[in-house]
Amino acid sequence: MKFRKKPVVVEAIQFTEDVAREALFNGTKGPFGLSVSGDYHPAKGLLYRAWVVIKTLEGETRAGLGVWIIRGAKGELYPCEPDIFAATYEPAECEIDPDRVDEKGRLLPPSAQEGDRGKA
């Protein structure tokens, strides 16, 4: 028998050099609130390499620059190589609740979406 995967809308962010620089040089979090690590020289503005460690259902894995980080239907995170992502996913035509987006237009993690915004 053959099977077709059910269409499911997921959130995804590509871990780019811009995302890594923002996190490493400005002290912000990476995609989906993940911590970004890397080899860089802040005084010279040089970034040699960067990665995030993702706790997947199968254990921890490291994702480097260019990799897409996907939040699945149940909130799980997993990496996806760019060629696989391009072959498997396409932009979804759906509306996003403005309360689910931060001031930079990034989707908030589920905990922040459930009323944590604006609380000290």
Summary of the structure (lengths in Angstrom):
residues: 120
radius of gyration: 15.8
end to end distance: 53.9
largest distance: 58.5
contacts: 266
relative contact order: 0.16
helix: 25%
strand: 31%
